[in-house]
Amino acid sequence: MYRGYISELFVPYQDPSEDWYFKTFFDAGEFGFGLSTVSMKPNRDCPSHAQFLDVYVHTGDGSPSLLENAICVFEQYGDIMWRHTETGIPNETILESRTEVNLIVRSVVTVGNYDNIIDWQFKASGSIKPAIALSGILEIKPVDAKHKSEIKKDEHGTLVS
């Protein structure tokens, strides 16, 4: 693979009010995924057998800045890649099974209140599967209503307790 990237993660808050209209982010483009990459902790963000890589990112003025443990690489075992039971031979059963082993290249990018866990899964079949997991803290907007029956006009979002 010469180049791989996941373009523009779009987070639409869709609230046109004065204090919230600008909260429609293209996180990768507006904040910069490279500059928002964070260091990972061994045995927490990646398994104990992972290898960690340091990277250099550029600062606002273009100078290099070292970011330790920015990428981890590890093997992930799990699903059945291939399996067959041969029962057509008299008095004999042959079972063959192979576990799928994926090579995972992971980084974590924190943009505001969200952490994006980005995995590139390199599969034994030769395919490459990008995966993003989102974690973090919801960004909420306070309102005076205590129950949704109190809302009389078109509001944007879901009322939560």
N, C-alpha and C positions, 0 to 999 in steps of 0.2 A: 504494500500500500504506500503510495507516494504521499498522500495528504488525506487526513480524515478530520472532520469536525462536525459538530452538531450546531446548526445555525439558530440564532435568535430565539431563545426561550421567551415566550410571550406570556406575561402575567397581567390579564385585564381586570382591573378593579371595577370598571364600568360605573363609577359614581361621578356624575357631572357637576357636583356641588363645588363651590369655590375652593374648599380645603382639600378636595380629593381628586379633582379632574386630572391632575398631572400624574397620578399613581397608576399609570398604564405603562408598564416597563417592558422594554426589550432588554432583559437582564444582561445578556452577553454583550450587546452593543453599547448600551448606555453606561454600564458599570465596568465592563471589561472582565471577562472570565479569568484571564491571565493574572491581572492585578488583584482579583478577588480570591485567588486560590489560597488555601490555608494549609498549614502543616498538619500532618496526621499523626496519631499516636499509635505506636506498635501495640498489638494485642487489644486494641479498642476499635480503631477504624479499619484495621486489616488483620488477618490471622497471624498467629505467631511465626509461621514459616515464610511470611512475606519478606521480600527484599524492598528496601526503600531507596528512592532516588531523590537527590537534591536537584533543583532547577534554578536558573536565573530568570527573573522577570525584569522588565524595564520599569523604572519609576516615571513619574510625570515629566521629568526633564530628560528622560531617555537614558539615564545611567543604569547600569545593571545592579540588581539587588538579589542576594542569595536567599532562597526559600528552602529550608531543610525539610526533608520527608514530605515533599510535595506530591510524589507519585509512589504508589506501591504496586508491586507485581507479585502475583501468586497463582498457584494452581488450585482449581476448585473441582472437587469430585462430587458426583451426585447422580444424575439421571442415567438411565440405561441407554447406551449408545447403540448397542446391537444385541439381540438375543434370539435364540431359536432352540426349540426342543424337538429332537428327531425321535418319533415313536414308531416309525414304520418298519423297523428292523426287529424280527422276532427275538424275544428274550433280552432285548437291549434298549436302553434309553440313553441318548446322547444329548447333553445340555451344553450349550455354548453361550456365554454372556460376557459382554464387555461394558465397563463403566465409562461414561463420558467424562473426560478430563478437559476442562477449559483453562486457558491462560487468561487471567484477569489483569488488566491494567487500570488502576483506580486513581482518581483525584477527587478532592472535595473543594467546592467553590461556595463561599458564603457571600451572599448578596443581601444586605439588609437583614431581614428577619428570617430568611430562608437559607438552608444549606442544601446544595445540590450535590449528591453523590453520583459521580459519573464513572461508569464501568464500560470499558471496551472488552468484550468477551470474544477471544479468539478460539474458535471451536476446532476440534479434531477433523471435522468434515471439511474444513477450509473456509467456512463462513465466518463472518465478523458480525457480532450483534452489539450495537450500542445500547446501553440502558442507563436511565437516569432515575434516581430515587430522590424524592423531595422530603426534607425534614425541616423542622424549625418551629417557629411560633407564629400563630395566626396574627395578622395585622387587623385589628378591630377598630370600629368607629363607635364611640359612645352615643347613645340616644336616650331620650327621656322616657320612652315607652317601656312598660314592664310586661306587656302582653301584646301579641300581634294584632288583637282586635282594636287596640288603641291607635293604630296607624291608619290615618285617613287619606293620605296622599300616596302617590307612587314612590316607594322607597327603593333603594338599590342595595341589595344584599339580603342576607338571612338574619333574622333576629335570633340571638342565642342568649341563654341565661348566663 
